[in-house]
Amino acid sequence: MSRSGSDPEQHQRTSEVDRTSAAFRSSEHQHIRYNPLQDEWVLVSAHRMKRPWQGQVEPLLLKTVPRHDPLNPLCPGATRANGEVNPHYEGTFLFDNDFPALQPDAPNPGPSDHPLFRAEAARGVCKVMCFHPWSDVTLPLMSVPEIRAVIDSWASVTEELGAQYPWVQIFENKGAMMGCSNPHPHCQVWASSFLPDVVQREERSQQSYHSQHGEPLLIEYSRQELLRKERLVLTSEHWLVLVPFWAVWPFQTLLLPRRHVRRLPELTPAERDDLASIMKKLLTKYDNLFETSFPYSMGWHGAPTGSEAGANWDHWQLHAHYYPPLLRSATVRKFMVGYEMLAQAQRDLTPEQAAERLRALPEVHYCLGQKDRETTAIA
C-alpha cells in the first residue's frame, strides 16, 4: 500500500513539515494576524495585489470648493437647517448637531419579555466641530497653530461632555467616499450613556493584558514597534505613527503618545504642539500618496469618562485610529464586503508594505509643491 494509504496521519504530518520548511514571505503568502486590542483576526493576502482590477472605479473629484458659500450650513454667518445663524467664527466652532443620533431625554424602552429581544436606554448628545472658517482647506493644509487649536478644542469638549457621559467619541469622516456630505473641514463629537461595542472590546483586551503583564498593552506594543521599525511611519519627541501589525484597511495607521496618557485632556502643552505637527505630516503624506484629498474615517479612543472617570483606568492608553479606504489609486478603494462581512476582515497589502510607502512620501503637500514649481517657472 502507498504511504498515504497506509498512514494518513503520517502523510498529514509530512505535508505540514513541507509547508513550514518553505521560506515564508508575508508579501507573497497568505496568513492571518491577531489584533490584541480588539481580540480579532485579519486575513492578509498580499499576492492579490497582482490581480487586474475590473471592479468599480471612483470618479475623480475635480470640483473646486468655494472658500465661503453662504448656503453652506457650516460656513461663518450661514443659516443652518434649524434657523440658527452661525457666528462669524475665525477659529474652531462647536455647536449642537441639528440632526443628532443621540438625544439627552430619550425615554427608556422598558423591560424585555424575552432574552432574545433586549433593548436598553440610549441617551447622549451629538455636536459638530468646524476646524476652520474656510471651506477649501483640510487639516494638512492648515498651519500647525491652527491644528493645535483643534486639539485644544477636542480636549475641552472631551472634558466638558465627559463630566456627564461615560464615553465621548470624537471622529472625522473626510471625503465623499466616507459619507461626508459637506466639504467644509469639520468633525463630530458623540457623547453616550453607554460604552460602544468597539470600545468594550478594547476595554476587555487592555484590562486583560494589564492584569497579566502589569503594564498597558499599547505601551508595550509601542516599545516593540520602535525596536522593529518596519511598520513605523513617523516618530517625534512625544508621538509615533505606525501601520499596526493587524491593520485591516490598506493604509490604516495608529497614532500613539510615547508616554502613558489615558485621555486627551491629560496632554501637556508640549505634547499638543507635537501632536499638531505630526498630524500635519501624516495627513500630508496621505494626500501625497495618490495626489488627492485623501479620504478616511478617524477617531480618538481614550479611557471612559463621566461617573466612570474615578475608576482605575491605568490599563488604557490614548490613541487615534485612521481608516482610509483607498487601495491602488485615488479611484480604487478597498471594499469591506463578502468575506469581510460574513467571515472576517481581509487585506490585500501587508502593513509593512503600506508603512514603507507612507514613510517614503514627502512631508510637503503636493498642492503646495505644485504652487512652488509654478511660481519658479513664472519667475
C-alpha positions as CSV (number, residue, x, y, z in Angstrom):
1,M,0.0,0.0,0.0
2,S,1.1,3.6,-0.6
3,R,2.4,5.7,2.3
4,S,-0.7,7.8,2.2
5,G,-3.0,4.8,2.2
6,S,-1.2,3.0,5.0
7,D,-0.8,6.0,7.3
8,P,-2.9,9.1,6.6
9,E,-1.7,10.8,9.9
10,Q,1.9,10.4,8.9
11,H,1.1,11.9,5.5
12,Q,-0.6,14.9,7.1
13,R,2.4,15.4,9.4
14,T,4.8,15.2,6.5
15,S,2.8,17.7,4.5
16,E,2.8,20.1,7.4
17,V,6.6,19.8,7.7
18,D,6.9,20.5,4.0
19,R,4.8,23.6,4.3
20,T,6.6,25.1,7.2
21,S,10.0,24.3,5.7
22,A,9.3,26.5,2.7
23,A,10.5,30.1,3.1
24,F,7.6,32.2,4.3
25,R,7.3,35.7,2.9
26,S,4.5,37.8,4.2
27,S,4.3,39.7,0.9
28,E,3.7,36.5,-1.0
29,H,2.0,34.0,1.3
30,Q,-1.4,34.4,2.9
31,H,-1.6,34.3,6.6
32,I,-3.8,35.5,9.5
33,R,-2.7,38.1,12.1
34,Y,-4.1,38.7,15.6
35,N,-5.4,42.1,16.8
36,P,-4.8,42.0,20.6
37,L,-6.5,45.4,21.0
38,Q,-9.9,44.2,19.7
39,D,-9.4,40.4,20.1
40,E,-10.0,39.6,16.4
41,W,-8.1,38.3,13.4
42,V,-7.4,39.6,9.9
43,L,-6.6,37.6,6.8
44,V,-3.6,39.0,4.9
45,S,-3.4,38.0,1.2
46,A,-0.9,40.4,-0.4
47,H,-0.5,38.3,-3.5
48,R,-3.9,39.5,-4.5
49,M,-2.5,42.9,-5.4
50,K,-1.2,41.3,-8.6
51,R,-4.7,40.6,-10.0
52,P,-6.0,43.0,-12.6
53,W,-8.7,45.4,-11.3
54,Q,-12.0,45.2,-13.1
55,G,-14.2,46.5,-10.3
56,Q,-15.8,49.8,-9.5
57,V,-13.6,52.9,-10.1
58,E,-14.5,56.0,-8.1
59,P,-14.8,59.3,-10.1
60,L,-12.0,61.9,-9.6
61,L,-13.2,64.8,-7.6
62,L,-12.2,67.9,-9.6
63,K,-14.8,70.3,-8.3
64,T,-13.4,73.4,-6.8
65,V,-14.7,74.1,-3.3
66,P,-15.5,77.8,-2.7
67,R,-13.8,79.3,0.3
68,H,-17.1,80.7,1.6
69,D,-20.6,79.8,0.5
70,P,-23.5,81.5,2.3
71,L,-25.6,78.4,1.5
72,N,-23.2,76.1,3.2
73,P,-24.6,75.5,6.7
74,L,-21.1,75.1,8.2
75,C,-19.7,78.4,7.0
76,P,-19.4,81.5,9.2
77,G,-22.6,83.6,9.1
78,A,-24.6,80.9,7.3
79,T,-28.1,79.9,8.4
80,R,-28.4,76.2,9.4
81,A,-31.5,73.9,8.9
82,N,-32.9,74.8,12.3
83,G,-32.8,78.5,11.5
84,E,-29.8,79.3,13.7
85,V,-27.2,81.6,12.3
86,N,-23.5,80.7,12.7
87,P,-21.3,83.3,14.3
88,H,-18.5,84.8,12.1
89,Y,-16.0,82.5,13.7
90,E,-12.3,82.7,12.9
91,G,-11.0,79.5,14.5
92,T,-12.8,76.4,15.7
93,F,-16.6,76.4,16.1
94,L,-18.6,73.9,18.2
95,F,-22.4,73.6,18.0
96,D,-25.1,71.0,18.6
97,N,-25.8,68.7,15.7
98,D,-29.1,69.7,14.0
99,F,-29.9,66.0,13.3
100,P,-28.5,64.1,16.3
101,A,-28.3,60.4,16.6
102,L,-28.4,60.7,20.4
103,Q,-30.6,62.9,22.5
104,P,-30.4,63.5,26.2
105,D,-34.0,62.9,27.1
106,A,-35.0,59.8,25.2
107,P,-37.4,57.5,27.1
108,N,-36.5,54.1,28.4
109,P,-37.7,51.2,26.3
110,G,-38.7,49.3,29.4
111,P,-38.1,45.6,30.4
112,S,-37.9,42.9,27.7
113,D,-40.3,40.0,27.7
114,H,-37.7,37.6,26.2
115,P,-33.9,37.5,26.3
116,L,-33.7,37.4,22.5
117,F,-35.4,40.8,22.3
118,R,-33.4,43.1,24.6
119,A,-33.4,46.8,24.3
120,E,-31.9,49.3,26.7
121,A,-31.9,53.1,27.1
122,A,-29.5,55.1,25.0
123,R,-29.0,58.8,25.7
124,G,-26.5,61.4,24.8
125,V,-25.6,64.4,22.8
126,C,-24.1,65.0,19.3
127,K,-22.0,68.0,18.4
128,V,-20.3,69.3,15.2
129,M,-16.9,71.0,15.4
130,C,-15.7,73.1,12.5
131,F,-11.9,73.2,12.3
132,H,-11.5,76.4,10.2
133,P,-13.7,79.2,8.7
134,W,-12.6,78.3,5.1
135,S,-14.3,75.5,3.2
136,D,-11.4,75.0,0.8
137,V,-8.9,73.8,3.3
138,T,-8.3,70.5,5.1
139,L,-6.2,69.6,8.2
140,P,-3.0,69.0,6.2
141,L,-3.3,72.4,4.6
142,M,-3.9,74.2,7.9
143,S,-1.0,75.6,9.9
144,V,0.4,73.8,12.9
145,P,-1.0,76.5,15.3
146,E,-4.4,76.1,13.7
147,I,-4.3,72.3,14.1
148,R,-3.2,72.9,17.7
149,A,-6.4,74.9,18.3
150,V,-8.4,71.9,17.0
151,I,-6.6,69.7,19.5
152,D,-7.3,72.1,22.4
153,S,-11.0,72.1,21.4
154,W,-11.0,68.3,21.3
155,A,-9.6,68.2,24.8
156,S,-12.1,70.8,26.1
157,V,-15.1,69.1,24.7
158,T,-13.9,65.7,26.0
159,E,-13.6,67.2,29.5
160,E,-17.0,69.0,29.2
161,L,-19.1,66.1,27.9
162,G,-17.1,63.6,29.9
163,A,-18.3,65.1,33.1
164,Q,-21.7,63.7,32.3
165,Y,-21.3,60.8,29.9
166,P,-19.0,57.7,30.2
167,W,-18.0,57.8,26.5
168,V,-17.1,60.8,24.3
169,Q,-16.3,59.8,20.7
170,I,-14.5,62.3,18.5
171,F,-14.4,61.3,14.9
172,E,-13.8,62.8,11.4
173,N,-15.2,61.4,8.2
174,K,-13.2,63.1,5.4
175,G,-14.3,62.9,1.8
176,A,-17.5,61.9,0.0
177,M,-16.2,58.3,-0.2
178,M,-16.5,58.1,3.6
179,G,-20.0,59.5,3.6
180,C,-19.1,63.2,4.2
181,S,-21.8,65.3,2.6
182,N,-20.1,68.7,3.3
183,P,-16.5,69.6,2.2
184,H,-16.1,72.1,5.0
185,P,-13.3,70.9,7.4
186,H,-15.1,69.5,10.5
187,C,-15.6,66.5,12.8
188,Q,-18.3,65.2,15.0
189,V,-18.4,64.5,18.8
190,W,-20.9,62.0,20.1
191,A,-21.2,61.5,23.9
192,S,-23.2,58.5,25.0
193,S,-24.6,56.9,28.2
194,F,-23.2,53.6,27.2
195,L,-19.8,52.2,26.0
196,P,-20.0,51.3,22.3
197,D,-19.1,47.7,21.2
198,V,-15.6,48.5,19.8
199,V,-14.7,50.4,23.0
200,Q,-15.9,47.4,25.1
201,R,-13.6,45.1,23.2
202,E,-10.7,47.5,23.6
203,E,-11.5,47.7,27.3
204,R,-11.6,44.0,27.9
205,S,-8.4,43.4,25.9
206,Q,-6.4,46.2,27.6
207,Q,-7.7,45.2,31.1
208,S,-6.7,41.5,30.5
209,Y,-3.3,42.4,29.2
210,H,-2.6,44.8,32.1
211,S,-3.7,42.1,34.6
212,Q,-1.3,39.6,33.1
213,H,1.7,41.8,32.4
214,G,1.4,44.7,34.7
215,E,1.6,47.5,32.0
216,P,-0.7,48.9,29.3
217,L,-0.9,46.8,26.2
218,L,-0.3,49.8,23.8
219,I,2.8,50.9,25.8
220,E,4.5,47.5,25.3
221,Y,3.2,47.5,21.7
222,S,4.8,50.9,21.0
223,R,8.1,49.8,22.5
224,Q,8.1,46.7,20.3
225,E,7.3,48.7,17.1
226,L,10.1,51.2,17.9
227,L,12.5,48.3,18.2
228,R,11.4,46.6,15.0
229,K,10.9,49.8,12.9
230,E,9.4,48.1,9.9
231,R,5.9,49.5,10.4
232,L,6.8,53.0,11.7
233,V,5.7,55.9,9.5
234,L,6.6,58.9,11.7
235,T,8.2,59.5,15.1
236,S,8.7,62.6,17.1
237,E,9.6,63.6,20.6
238,H,6.2,62.8,22.1
239,W,4.3,60.7,19.4
240,L,4.6,57.9,16.9
241,V,2.6,56.9,13.9
242,L,2.6,53.3,12.6
243,V,0.7,50.9,10.4
244,P,-0.4,48.4,13.0
245,F,0.6,44.8,12.6
246,W,-3.1,43.8,12.5
247,A,-4.2,46.7,10.2
248,V,-7.3,46.0,8.2
249,W,-7.6,49.0,5.8
250,P,-4.8,49.4,3.2
251,F,-3.1,52.4,4.7
252,Q,-4.5,52.3,8.2
253,T,-2.5,54.0,10.9
254,L,-2.4,54.2,14.6
255,L,-1.3,57.4,16.4
256,L,0.1,56.9,19.9
257,P,1.7,59.1,22.6
258,R,5.1,57.9,23.8
259,R,4.3,58.3,27.5
260,H,1.3,56.8,29.3
261,V,-1.7,59.1,28.7
262,R,-5.3,58.0,29.3
263,R,-7.3,60.9,27.8
264,L,-6.9,63.9,25.5
265,P,-7.3,66.5,28.3
266,E,-4.2,65.0,30.0
267,L,-1.8,66.0,27.2
268,T,0.7,68.7,28.1
269,P,1.2,71.8,26.0
270,A,4.4,70.4,24.5
271,E,2.6,67.1,23.6
272,R,-0.3,69.1,22.0
273,D,2.2,71.2,19.9
274,D,4.0,68.0,18.8
275,L,0.7,66.3,18.1
276,A,-0.3,69.1,15.8
277,S,3.0,68.8,13.9
278,I,2.9,65.0,13.5
279,M,-0.8,65.1,12.4
280,K,0.0,67.6,9.7
281,K,2.9,65.4,8.5
282,L,0.8,62.2,8.5
283,L,-2.2,63.8,6.7
284,T,0.2,65.5,4.2
285,K,1.7,62.0,3.4
286,Y,-1.8,60.7,2.9
287,D,-2.7,63.4,0.4
288,N,0.7,62.9,-1.3
289,L,0.2,59.1,-1.7
290,F,-2.2,59.5,-4.7
291,E,-2.1,63.3,-5.0
292,T,-5.6,63.7,-4.0
293,S,-7.5,64.9,-0.9
294,F,-7.2,61.5,0.9
295,P,-10.4,60.2,2.4
296,Y,-10.6,58.5,5.7
297,S,-12.5,58.0,8.9
298,M,-10.6,58.6,12.1
299,G,-11.3,58.7,15.8
300,W,-9.9,59.1,19.3
301,H,-10.1,56.3,21.9
302,G,-9.3,57.1,25.5
303,A,-10.3,55.9,28.9
304,P,-14.0,56.2,29.8
305,T,-15.2,59.3,31.5
306,G,-18.3,60.5,33.4
307,S,-19.1,58.6,36.5
308,E,-16.5,56.0,35.4
309,A,-13.7,58.6,35.5
310,G,-12.8,57.8,39.1
311,A,-12.2,54.2,38.4
312,N,-8.7,52.8,37.8
313,W,-8.2,53.1,34.1
314,D,-4.4,52.7,34.1
315,H,-4.7,49.9,31.6
316,W,-5.9,52.4,29.0
317,Q,-3.6,54.3,26.6
318,L,-4.9,57.2,24.5
319,H,-4.7,56.5,20.7
320,A,-6.2,57.6,17.4
321,H,-7.2,55.3,14.6
322,Y,-7.1,56.3,10.9
323,Y,-9.0,54.1,8.5
324,P,-8.5,55.2,4.8
325,P,-10.3,53.1,2.1
326,L,-8.1,53.8,-0.9
327,L,-6.1,50.8,-2.2
328,R,-4.4,51.1,-5.5
329,S,-5.0,54.7,-6.6
330,A,-7.3,57.7,-6.0
331,T,-10.1,55.9,-7.8
332,V,-9.8,52.3,-6.5
333,R,-11.0,51.6,-3.0
334,K,-11.0,48.6,-0.7
335,F,-14.5,47.3,-0.2
336,M,-15.4,45.5,3.0
337,V,-18.0,43.1,1.6
338,G,-18.5,39.4,1.1
339,Y,-15.9,37.5,3.1
340,E,-15.2,40.6,5.3
341,M,-18.9,40.9,6.2
342,L,-19.6,37.2,6.6
343,A,-16.3,35.8,7.9
344,Q,-13.5,38.1,9.0
345,A,-11.5,41.1,7.8
346,Q,-9.1,40.6,4.8
347,R,-6.5,42.9,3.3
348,D,-4.5,42.9,0.0
349,L,-1.4,44.8,1.1
350,T,0.8,43.9,4.0
351,P,1.1,46.5,6.8
352,E,4.9,46.5,6.2
353,Q,4.4,47.4,2.5
354,A,2.0,50.2,3.4
355,A,4.3,51.6,6.0
356,E,7.2,51.6,3.6
357,R,5.2,53.6,1.0
358,L,4.0,56.1,3.5
359,R,7.5,56.6,5.0
360,A,8.9,57.4,1.6
361,L,6.4,60.2,0.9
362,P,7.4,63.8,1.3
363,E,6.2,66.0,4.1
364,V,5.4,68.9,1.9
365,H,1.9,68.8,0.5
366,Y,1.7,68.2,-3.2
367,C,-0.5,71.2,-3.7
368,L,2.0,73.5,-2.2
369,G,4.8,71.8,-4.1
370,Q,2.9,72.4,-7.3
371,K,2.4,76.1,-6.5
372,D,6.1,76.4,-5.7
373,R,7.0,74.9,-9.0
374,E,4.6,77.2,-10.9
375,T,6.0,80.2,-9.1
376,T,9.5,79.2,-10.0
377,A,8.5,78.7,-13.6
378,I,6.9,82.1,-13.9
379,A,9.8,83.8,-12.3
